[in-house]
Amino acid sequence: MQGGSLFVKGIAGTGKSYYCNKLVERLRALDVRVDACAKTHTASARLPDGCTLDHWVQRHILNGAPSCQVLYLDEISQIDVGLLALLARLTYTNMRFILAGDFNQFAPIGSCWKGTPIDDEAFQRSALLHRMCGGNVVQLTECRRADSVLFDYYSSLIEGGTRFELPVARAVAEARGIFKFEGTARWNLVISHAKRVQLNRSLNILHARGKESTKLEITGQAVRGNAAQSMLIWPGIQLLGHSGRLVRNQVLYTVKKIEAEQVWLEELAKPLSFDQVKSCLRLSFAQTYASVQGNEYDEPLRLHDCAHRFFSRKHLFVGLSRSKQGAFVSLVD
């Protein structure tokens, strides 16, 4: 507010995005031009008039010049080195920054510079981060999202926490003893896309029982990665956006009605054809851990693949910190 820059840090659930969004509102009320962006569509959808960082860089650095006075970047731990190199140019201008993020969460995937992998903690330790925030840091420590039992547990998993030195298997065993939700979970986190497809198929059939549903069939192709799969849809089902011009990637869309081979969504003014739905929307019952950073869930959440060879402390931390209520959480192999 006094003309400088700022880095707002804190672990998941401490209200970083809310805090920064309020700062943006106050700055804009003073006629300060602020652009807000984040690496993912999920995170950028929570920002006031937000867009993805890739879109902003393409428009304002590679093919133009910034018109804003302050650039607000959320989830900075996800920004890869290629984008950071372009943002570094702005530190030699009058641009001011509001940065927010938690380096205990997932680092960017495949971040390399001229073929050399970049250490996950490089940006966190860098002079670039110090320069961008002007050396000004606010650390939020009070939980604003989850209940105390859940927050105390996942905050103990980070460096300095009482469970940071525990083997992952032991930490998972302790979590299972605390978080014991039984029943069908609305949200399910997995490591592989193969497991995601399998769970989405079975849960889609389960939730369709007793509903007047429409089947959208995918034929003649193997389901790989985040490819389309056959699904039953009905009014009220929530589907995830997939890359494309019609919807935002990893953002939830709710089916409003289905009529004459067209699907109306609560969030869109125009209907989508069945082919468009199959192309750009996915079932949302199961998602990969890597795709949910920035999400938060009120409904039951189940962490899968906890015995998987690639399951890490960060998977456990990110998974648990998505929920708001420990009583709605469970862990399975």
C-alpha atoms as one frame of an Amber mdcrd trajectory, in Angstrom:
protein
   0.000   0.000   0.000   3.059   2.263   0.398   4.418   1.573  -3.082   6.528
  -1.538  -2.506   6.276  -5.253  -3.258   5.405  -8.187  -0.999   5.710 -11.965
  -0.647   2.872 -13.583   1.342   3.886 -17.054   2.519   2.252 -19.703   4.671
   1.291 -23.351   4.470  -1.939 -24.545   2.881  -5.073 -23.259   4.566  -3.656
 -20.098   6.152  -5.571 -17.787   3.801  -2.862 -16.513   1.458  -5.156 -16.118
  -1.562  -7.894 -14.430   0.485  -5.362 -12.031   2.036  -3.876 -11.108  -1.343
  -7.259 -10.796  -3.049  -8.222  -8.208  -0.430  -4.967  -6.343  -1.099  -5.804
  -6.304  -4.802  -9.289  -4.937  -4.072  -7.824  -2.121  -1.966  -5.219  -1.222
  -4.579  -7.763  -1.168  -7.390 -10.016   1.041  -5.266  -7.126   3.526  -5.281
  -6.975   3.308  -9.106  -3.790   1.232  -9.067  -3.726  -1.065 -12.098  -3.274
  -4.654 -10.871  -3.093  -7.804 -13.015  -3.662 -11.128 -11.266  -2.478 -14.490
 -12.547  -1.384 -17.982 -11.548   0.225 -20.890 -13.351  -2.896 -23.084 -13.446
  -6.483 -22.439 -14.517  -7.657 -23.776 -11.129  -5.671 -21.208  -9.165  -6.292
 -18.336 -11.598 -10.059 -18.917 -11.406  -9.928 -17.897  -7.711  -8.280 -14.563
  -8.437 -10.098 -11.258  -9.082 -10.236 -11.022 -12.902  -7.445 -13.603 -13.004
  -5.834 -15.358 -15.948  -3.116 -17.972 -16.361   0.480 -16.798 -16.170   1.276
 -18.365 -19.557  -1.480 -16.262 -21.156  -0.301 -13.087 -19.407   3.349 -13.603
 -20.417   2.381 -14.372 -24.019   0.333 -11.199 -24.237   2.330  -8.714 -22.173
   5.964  -9.836 -22.438   6.441 -11.856 -25.624   3.950  -9.885 -27.732   3.534
  -6.575 -26.000   4.269  -4.613 -22.854   2.596  -4.689 -19.406   0.032  -1.990
 -18.717  -0.324  -2.776 -15.014   1.526  -1.196 -12.109   1.322  -4.261  -9.855
   1.498  -7.916 -10.890  -0.088 -10.394  -8.456   1.258 -13.951  -8.815  -0.425
 -16.737  -6.845   0.963 -20.263  -6.260   4.492 -19.128  -7.112   5.995 -22.513
  -6.191   4.466 -23.877  -9.432   6.160 -21.391 -11.781   8.793 -23.064 -13.982
  12.191 -21.542 -14.706  11.270 -20.591 -18.289   8.513 -18.279 -17.075  10.674
 -16.991 -14.219  13.357 -15.962 -16.716  10.782 -13.869 -18.580   9.368 -12.370
 -15.380  12.898 -11.453 -14.283  12.938  -8.788 -16.997  10.207  -6.919 -15.126
  12.340  -6.532 -12.010  14.419  -3.936 -13.882  11.332  -1.785 -14.480   8.974
   0.006 -12.112   6.786  -3.102 -11.837   5.699  -4.004  -8.313   4.765  -7.533
  -7.250   2.435  -9.290  -4.867   3.605 -12.903  -4.571   1.864 -15.728  -2.721
   2.773 -19.373  -2.342   3.799 -22.351  -0.265   7.065 -24.068  -1.155   6.034
 -27.140   0.860   3.704 -28.076  -2.006   4.576 -29.521  -5.420   7.298 -27.893
  -7.477   6.828 -27.341 -11.248   7.061 -30.524 -13.305  10.056 -30.822 -15.631
  11.537 -27.404 -14.842  14.784 -27.287 -16.864  17.131 -24.579 -18.146  18.996
 -25.418 -21.359  18.596 -29.122 -20.655  19.689 -28.906 -17.016  17.083 -29.810
 -14.359  16.453 -27.056 -11.830  16.453 -27.959  -8.136  12.988 -27.769  -6.576
  14.192 -25.264  -3.970  16.171 -23.032  -6.347  13.574 -20.243  -6.677  12.852
 -20.302  -2.954  16.536 -19.564  -2.231  17.100 -17.185  -5.144  18.077 -13.541
  -5.357  15.292 -13.230  -7.960  12.596 -13.944  -5.358  14.172 -11.411  -2.997
  14.298  -8.819  -5.780  10.699  -9.426  -6.848   9.280  -8.939  -3.346  11.733
  -6.192  -2.366  12.758  -8.236   0.655   9.284  -7.801   2.202   7.637 -10.950
   3.586   4.437 -11.612   5.504   4.103 -15.126   6.917   0.589 -16.325   7.747
   0.455 -19.006  10.443  -3.159 -19.228  11.651  -5.371 -21.848  10.019  -8.332
 -20.332   8.178  -9.653 -23.407   6.360  -9.320 -26.795   8.076 -10.240 -27.935
  11.588  -7.460 -27.945  14.172  -6.880 -31.725  14.156  -6.366 -31.839  10.397
  -4.277 -28.636  10.285  -2.065 -29.735  13.177  -1.397 -33.056  11.466  -0.444
 -31.847   7.991   1.521 -28.890   9.372   3.630 -31.392  11.334   4.792 -32.948
   8.028   6.792 -29.935   6.807  10.339 -28.983   7.741  10.432 -28.063  11.403
   7.331 -30.148  12.138   7.281 -33.056  14.572   6.688 -35.627  11.801   9.116
 -34.239   9.227  11.756 -36.862  10.042   9.289 -39.773  10.123   9.451 -42.314
   7.272   6.534 -41.758   4.891   5.044 -45.182   5.672   4.997 -44.335   9.382
   3.409 -40.932   8.751   0.736 -42.596   6.590   0.055 -45.190   9.317  -0.424
 -42.442  11.894  -2.739 -40.527   9.541  -4.850 -43.645   9.027  -5.268 -43.927
  12.783  -6.585 -40.366  12.967  -8.603 -39.923   9.772 -11.076 -42.787   9.456
 -13.956 -41.692   7.245 -15.984 -44.670   5.988 -18.303 -44.609   3.035 -18.192
 -43.268  -0.491 -15.878 -40.284  -0.944 -16.904 -37.529  -3.360 -13.268 -36.636
  -4.029 -10.495 -39.155  -4.617  -6.804 -38.430  -5.199  -4.555 -40.872  -7.053
  -1.058 -40.940  -8.530  -1.665 -42.512 -11.941  -4.129 -41.703 -14.705  -4.892
 -45.426 -15.014  -6.162 -45.476 -11.432  -8.027 -42.213 -12.029  -9.875 -43.692
 -15.020 -10.730 -46.859 -13.088 -12.116 -44.987 -10.080 -14.021 -42.479 -12.193
 -15.693 -45.308 -14.088 -16.854 -47.163 -10.964 -17.910 -44.031  -9.055 -19.714
 -42.632 -12.094 -21.860 -45.780 -12.241 -22.418 -45.694  -8.466 -23.551 -42.055
  -8.379 -25.774 -42.531 -11.451 -28.000 -45.041  -9.661 -31.560 -43.786  -9.342
 -30.914 -40.861 -11.678 -32.138 -40.318 -15.230 -28.737 -40.260 -16.886 -27.429
 -39.979 -20.450 -24.493 -42.057 -21.621 -21.767 -40.448 -23.705 -19.830 -43.257
 -25.349 -16.184 -43.089 -26.390 -15.322 -45.818 -28.880 -12.311 -46.922 -30.875
  -9.544 -45.496 -28.695  -7.542 -46.527 -25.658  -7.834 -44.282 -22.620  -4.395
 -42.828 -21.909  -3.348 -39.893 -19.791  -6.212 -37.454 -19.419  -7.943 -38.651
 -22.594 -11.739 -38.778 -22.835 -13.588 -41.767 -21.393 -17.197 -42.942 -21.637
 -19.404 -41.441 -18.943 -22.935 -41.107 -17.630 -24.113 -37.541 -17.087 -27.207
 -36.049 -15.448 -28.361 -32.651 -14.142 -26.249 -31.815 -11.105 -23.118 -33.792
 -11.963 -19.875 -31.809 -11.783 -17.383 -32.264 -14.608 -13.812 -31.014 -14.939
 -12.793 -28.769 -17.789 -10.127 -30.117 -20.120  -7.820 -28.022 -22.293  -9.632
 -26.193 -25.048 -11.268 -22.912 -25.993 -14.713 -23.776 -24.617 -13.830 -24.350
 -20.953 -10.997 -23.687 -18.513  -8.696 -26.574 -17.688  -9.300 -28.275 -14.286
 -12.188 -25.925 -13.431 -15.475 -27.497 -12.312 -18.631 -27.181 -14.433 -22.103
 -28.277 -13.287 -24.605 -29.813 -15.705 -27.853 -27.822 -15.617 -29.938 -29.753
 -18.130 -29.619 -32.176 -21.034 -31.900 -31.729 -24.017 -31.856 -32.568 -27.732
 -28.261 -33.839 -27.625 -27.100 -30.614 -26.024 -25.806 -30.006 -22.512 -26.355
 -26.736 -20.635 -23.824 -25.921 -17.930 -24.463 -23.573 -15.011 -21.289 -21.628
 -15.778 -21.727 -21.162 -19.562 -24.288 -19.131 -21.483 -24.362 -21.435 -24.519
 -24.982 -25.193 -24.560 -22.391 -27.744 -25.642 -23.042 -30.605 -28.031 -22.457
 -34.182 -26.865 -19.272 -34.314 -28.938 -18.012 -31.098 -27.325 -18.748 -32.443
 -23.843 -16.840 -35.641 -24.605 -13.943 -33.616 -25.955 -13.560 -30.906 -23.319
 -15.031 -32.268 -20.061 -13.914 -35.110 -17.785 -15.351 -36.954 -14.771 -14.297
 -35.333 -11.503 -14.726 -38.066  -8.874 -11.024 -38.968  -9.064  -8.102 -36.683
  -9.876  -4.340 -36.954  -9.708  -2.467 -35.389  -6.791  -0.469 -33.312  -9.265
  -3.615 -31.578 -10.590  -5.374 -30.485  -7.369  -2.996 -27.936  -5.866  -5.127
 -24.900  -5.072  -8.357 -26.884  -4.632 -10.266 -27.224  -1.368 -13.027 -29.697
  -0.488 -15.995 -29.597   1.896 -17.130 -33.114   0.991 -15.484 -36.474   1.865
 -11.962 -36.954   0.510 -10.012 -40.197   0.110  -6.264 -40.419  -0.518  -5.354
 -43.439  -2.653  -2.016 -45.025  -3.575  -0.563 -44.336  -0.117   1.628 -47.458
  -0.451   2.708 -46.581  -4.010   6.464 -46.454  -4.586   6.190 -42.856  -5.783
   4.002 -41.701  -2.881   5.928 -39.036  -0.974   5.575 -36.739   2.014   4.460
 -33.987  -0.369   1.647 -36.213  -1.714   0.488 -36.740   1.868   0.777 -33.035
   2.724  -0.953 -31.794  -0.433  -3.668 -34.458  -0.205  -4.592 -33.840   3.428
  -4.448 -30.063   3.079  -7.151 -30.062   0.368  -9.843 -30.979   2.918 -11.581
 -28.706   5.407 -12.704 -31.420   7.827 -10.577 -34.243   9.200 -13.708 -36.287
   9.919 -14.278 -36.507   6.138 -10.803 -37.840   5.273  -9.451 -41.376   4.838
  -6.358 -43.034   3.357  -6.100 -46.312   1.425  -3.443 -48.241  -0.513
